[in-house]
Each structure stands twice: as structure tokens, then as C-alpha cells.
């Protein structure tokens, strides 16, 4: 009988913490106010089919409801997971700002100094190379290694192409390689 009273007291405490009356709580569960009163006084348990709805309304896990106590470990783990996801979003946003800011500054400087876009393309290709290793693994949902390696290879080839075009093509004619 003691476990029914503990269970009922927990439901009553959570309901009151959320500012719900017995009638409001009962209406949300489509049961009578009398049924809620019996649970809270420890005279009966709710039907097992109501457990999920009770948990949703009281904003507790099933474990917390059935043990009539806060599951501190689970709540801490959930809080840490939320903080970690927020940190990841902030890091990703900072990367966008840094990559975009660097590209914008180089674009403006190249136009201001040379009145054309010349070395800017080398910088942009270099940033794409960095982004392929830092942003791409976070952005793609599946096959991260495949996408990252493909993006890295493509960005590296683009950087080599742009560098070659910027520097005028290639090596000197008549170099020591020709024999």
C-alpha cells in the first residue's frame, strides 16, 4: 500500500508543480476527476495504457513516474546532450562566419588593390579545401568519410588548378626534367 501512496504523492506533486488542477489533469487524460483523486490518495493505480500520456502531461520519463522520483542521471545526460548540440551549432556558425568573412575580406582587398579578381580565387579554393575537412563531415548525414574524401580531393584539385592558372601555367620551358 505504501508504494501506491508514494506513486500518488508523486503524481500530485508534479501536477501541482505544473499548476494543473485535478480536473484539468483528468480532462487531458480523458478520465474522471475521481480517478485522479484515487491515484493521488494511493487508493489505486492508473491503467497501464495511460502511462505514456501521464508522462507527457507531467513532463517526466516513464522511469521517473514508475519510481516516483526524479531520474537525475538521465536528466543530466539529456542536459549535457542539449549543451553539446548547441556547442556544435555554435562552432559550425563560427566556421561559416570565419570562412565567409575571410572570403569577403580577400574579395574586397583583391578588387581594391588590383581592380580585378586574381589571387582571390586561390584563397577561395584554399578555403574550400579547409571547409571540406572541417564542415563537410558535420553537414552530410551519411557516408561521411566518402563525402569528406571526395570533397577534399575535389577541393585539392581545384586549388591546384587555380594555383596553376594564377601562376601562369606551369614550370619553365627547358627545365631539367626534359633531359
C-alpha positions as CSV (number, residue, x, y, z in Angstrom):
1,X,0.0,0.0,0.0
2,X,2.9,2.3,0.7
3,X,4.1,2.2,-3.0
4,X,0.6,3.4,-4.1
5,X,0.8,6.3,-1.7
6,X,4.3,7.2,-2.9
7,X,3.2,6.9,-6.5
8,X,0.1,9.0,-5.9
9,X,2.0,11.7,-3.9
10,X,4.5,12.0,-6.8
11,X,1.7,12.5,-9.4
12,X,0.0,15.0,-7.1
13,X,3.3,16.9,-6.5
14,X,4.2,17.0,-10.3
15,X,0.6,18.1,-11.2
16,X,0.7,20.9,-8.7
17,X,4.2,22.0,-9.8
18,X,2.8,22.4,-13.3
19,X,-0.2,24.4,-12.0
20,X,-2.8,21.8,-13.0
21,X,-6.0,21.1,-11.1
22,X,-7.2,17.5,-10.7
23,X,-10.0,18.3,-13.2
24,X,-7.6,19.8,-15.8
25,X,-5.3,16.8,-15.4
26,X,-8.2,14.4,-15.7
27,X,-9.6,16.2,-18.8
28,X,-6.2,15.9,-20.6
29,X,-6.2,12.1,-19.9
30,X,-10.0,11.7,-20.7
31,X,-10.6,10.2,-17.2
32,X,-12.7,11.3,-14.3
33,X,-11.6,13.7,-11.6
34,X,-12.4,10.9,-9.2
35,X,-9.9,8.6,-10.8
36,X,-7.1,11.1,-10.5
37,X,-8.1,11.7,-6.8
38,X,-7.9,7.9,-6.2
39,X,-4.4,7.7,-7.7
40,X,-3.2,10.7,-5.7
41,X,-4.5,9.3,-2.4
42,X,-2.9,6.0,-3.1
43,X,-6.1,4.0,-3.5
44,X,-5.5,2.8,-7.0
45,X,-3.1,2.9,-9.9
46,X,-3.9,4.3,-13.3
47,X,-4.5,2.0,-16.2
48,X,-1.2,0.9,-17.9
49,X,-2.4,2.4,-21.2
50,X,-2.3,5.9,-19.6
51,X,1.3,5.8,-18.5
52,X,2.7,7.4,-21.7
53,X,0.1,10.2,-21.6
54,X,0.6,10.8,-17.9
55,X,4.3,11.1,-18.5
56,X,3.8,13.6,-21.4
57,X,1.5,15.8,-19.3
58,X,3.6,15.7,-16.2
59,X,6.8,16.2,-18.3
60,X,8.6,13.2,-16.8
61,X,10.1,10.0,-18.1
62,X,8.4,6.7,-17.6
63,X,11.2,5.7,-15.3
64,X,10.6,8.8,-13.2
65,X,6.9,8.1,-13.0
66,X,7.2,4.5,-12.1
67,X,9.9,5.1,-9.5
68,X,8.1,8.2,-8.2
69,X,11.4,10.1,-8.2
70,X,13.5,12.3,-10.4
71,X,15.9,10.4,-12.6
72,X,18.8,12.8,-12.1
73,X,21.3,10.9,-14.2
74,X,19.0,10.8,-17.2
75,X,18.1,14.5,-16.9
76,X,21.8,15.4,-16.6
77,X,22.7,13.3,-19.6
78,X,19.9,15.0,-21.6
79,X,21.0,18.4,-20.5
80,X,24.6,17.6,-21.4
81,X,23.4,16.3,-24.8
82,X,21.5,19.5,-25.5
83,X,24.5,21.6,-24.5
84,X,26.8,19.6,-26.8
85,X,24.4,20.0,-29.7
86,X,24.2,23.8,-29.0
87,X,28.0,23.9,-28.9
88,X,28.2,22.1,-32.2
89,X,25.8,24.6,-33.8
90,X,27.8,27.5,-32.4
91,X,31.1,26.0,-33.7
92,X,29.5,25.5,-37.2
93,X,28.1,29.0,-37.2
94,X,31.6,30.4,-36.2
95,X,33.1,28.4,-39.1
96,X,30.6,29.9,-41.5
97,X,31.4,33.4,-40.3
98,X,35.2,32.8,-40.4
99,X,35.2,31.2,-43.9
100,X,32.7,33.8,-45.2
101,X,34.4,36.7,-43.6
102,X,37.8,35.7,-44.8
103,X,36.5,35.3,-48.4
104,X,34.7,38.6,-48.2
105,X,37.8,40.5,-47.0
106,X,40.0,38.9,-49.6
107,X,37.4,39.7,-52.3
108,X,37.3,43.3,-51.3
109,X,41.1,43.6,-50.9
110,X,41.8,42.0,-54.3
111,X,39.3,44.3,-56.0
112,X,40.6,47.4,-54.2
113,X,44.3,46.7,-54.8
114,X,44.3,45.0,-58.2
115,X,40.9,46.1,-59.6
116,X,40.3,42.6,-60.7
117,X,39.9,39.1,-59.2
118,X,43.2,37.4,-59.4
119,X,44.6,35.8,-56.2
120,X,41.2,35.8,-54.6
121,X,40.4,32.5,-56.5
122,X,43.5,30.9,-54.8
123,X,42.2,32.0,-51.4
124,X,38.7,30.7,-52.2
125,X,40.0,27.3,-53.4
126,X,42.1,27.1,-50.2
127,X,39.1,27.8,-48.1
128,X,37.1,25.2,-49.9
129,X,39.9,22.7,-49.1
130,X,39.7,23.6,-45.4
131,X,35.9,23.5,-45.4
132,X,36.0,20.1,-47.0
133,X,37.8,18.8,-43.9
134,X,36.0,20.8,-41.2
135,X,32.5,21.5,-42.4
136,X,31.7,18.7,-44.8
137,X,31.9,15.8,-42.2
138,X,29.4,17.7,-40.0
139,X,27.0,18.6,-42.8
140,X,26.5,15.3,-44.5
141,X,24.2,12.8,-42.8
142,X,25.5,9.5,-44.2
143,X,28.8,8.2,-45.7
144,X,30.8,11.0,-44.0
145,X,34.2,9.5,-44.9
146,X,33.3,9.1,-48.6
147,X,31.9,12.6,-48.9
148,X,34.8,14.1,-47.0
149,X,37.4,12.4,-49.0
150,X,35.6,13.2,-52.3
151,X,35.2,16.8,-51.3
152,X,38.8,17.1,-50.1
153,X,40.1,15.5,-53.4
154,X,37.9,17.8,-55.5
155,X,38.9,20.9,-53.5
156,X,42.6,20.0,-53.7
157,X,42.4,19.5,-57.5
158,X,40.6,22.8,-57.7
159,X,43.3,24.5,-55.6
160,X,46.0,23.1,-57.8
161,X,44.2,24.2,-61.0
162,X,43.6,27.7,-59.7
163,X,47.2,28.0,-58.5
164,X,48.4,26.8,-61.9
165,X,46.3,29.3,-63.7
166,X,47.2,32.1,-61.3
167,X,50.9,31.4,-61.7
168,X,50.8,31.3,-65.4
169,X,50.6,27.7,-66.3
170,X,53.4,25.5,-65.1
171,X,57.1,25.3,-65.0
172,X,59.6,26.9,-67.2
173,X,60.2,25.5,-70.6
174,X,63.5,23.7,-70.9
175,X,63.6,22.7,-67.3
176,X,65.9,19.9,-66.1
177,X,63.0,17.4,-66.3
178,X,63.1,17.3,-70.1
179,X,66.5,15.7,-70.2
